Amino acid sequence: MKKNKKKGRSAAVKPPVQAKPSTIKAAPPRNLTPGLCERLRRDLLKACLNVAQTHGLTVEGGELSDIDLRHGFDISFRVGIPMEDGAIYSPDKAMFEVLAQHFGLEPSDYGRTFKSRDETFRIVAINPNRPKYPISAERVADGRGFKFPADNVLLYLQNSHE
């Protein structure tokens, strides 16, 4: 009896890329520290930028998220074709600039930081489909996303000038 070769094939899960033992220069740490995470972020951004530039591209990002000092963290980069000012086109920024005045904000408020409950947040987007909480911000400390009412963000930004 012949086996059905098509049956039972599932997509193989790729294991994470790891350095070969011969290329590891230091013993792995028992735990991560905020300082080590920052050095890794800086080194990874520099390496990613070097690779991207060899292809005529640029890199933005490198923010850390989901930091677990016992196990690891996530880091994300955005690679793209540089615009005239050297930045990468951001659909979120373009949408923010168009909609900002409808919510009482200025287009230049994109990327600004504000404090709420002794934590610092950065404005990263506007979502008009969320009328109650249209402003998206990320907590600067860990990159976690939050939604805010536009009126609250206006007050937080005004208080940050004082």
Secondary structure, 3 states (H helix, E strand, C coil): CCCCCCCCCCCCCCCCCCCCHHHCCCCCCCCCCHHHHHHHHHHHHHHHHHHHHCCCCEEEEEEEEEEECCCEEEEEEEEECECCCCCECCHHHHHHHHHHHHHCCCHHHCCCEEEECCEEEEEEEECCCCCCCCEEEEECCCCCEEEECHHHHHHHHHHHHC
